[in-house]
Amino acid sequence: MNVELKEYAPSYEQDMKQDIADFFAFHGGLVGRQAEAQTQAEQEAMETLKSWQQGRSALYVVLCEGEYAGFLRLDYRGDQAAWI
């Protein structure tokens, strides 16, 4: 199985927006607000994607056998720490 990281490119925008929305909706579901969280996450996904491309973040696409499989975001929080 060939898995690779590739820097984010606009051609992955739709997949990324859906994954971002699903990610935040899942967390909303953990506190019993799945439907509300899904709607809000879908509305905010593009804004989130744009913000993740600014500042001290690095955004990657995970490819498996050349196909989109997910994303990786690194948010650098100082000289020696990064949130994954």
ZIPE-V226220 format. One record per residue. N is the residue number from 0. RES is the residue in three letters. PSI is psi in whole degrees, -180 to 180 (* if undefined). Layout:
# ZIPE-V226220
N & RES & PSI
N & RES & PSI
This chain:
# ZIPE-V226220
0 & MET & 127
1 & ASN & 115
2 & VAL & 135
3 & GLU & 156
4 & LEU & 137
5 & LYS & 139
6 & GLU & 143
7 & TYR & 140
8 & ALA & 150
9 & PRO & -22
10 & SER & -15
11 & TYR & 9
12 & GLU & -49
13 & GLN & -46
14 & ASP & -44
15 & MET & -44
16 & LYS & -41
17 & GLN & -43
18 & ASP & -39
19 & ILE & -47
20 & ALA & -45
21 & ASP & -39
22 & PHE & -51
23 & PHE & -34
24 & ALA & -39
25 & PHE & -45
26 & HIS & -36
27 & GLY & -35
28 & GLY & -27
29 & LEU & -22
30 & VAL & 20
31 & GLY & 23
32 & ARG & 41
33 & GLN & -53
34 & ALA & -46
35 & GLU & -43
36 & ALA & -38
37 & GLN & -47
38 & THR & -48
39 & GLN & -42
40 & ALA & -41
41 & GLU & -38
42 & GLN & -31
43 & GLU & -1
44 & ALA & -43
45 & MET & -42
46 & GLU & -41
47 & THR & -46
48 & LEU & -44
49 & LYS & -44
50 & SER & -31
51 & TRP & -10
52 & GLN & 4
53 & GLN & 169
54 & GLY & -139
55 & ARG & 41
56 & SER & 156
57 & ALA & 134
58 & LEU & 128
59 & TYR & 153
60 & VAL & 136
61 & VAL & 124
62 & LEU & 137
63 & CYS & 118
64 & GLU & 35
65 & GLY & -2
66 & GLU & 147
67 & TYR & 131
68 & ALA & -14
69 & GLY & -164
70 & PHE & 162
71 & LEU & 127
72 & ARG & 129
73 & LEU & 129
74 & ASP & 103
75 & TYR & 121
76 & ARG & 53
77 & GLY & -177
78 & ASP & -27
79 & GLN & 13
80 & ALA & 138
81 & ALA & 134
82 & TRP & 137
83 & ILE & *
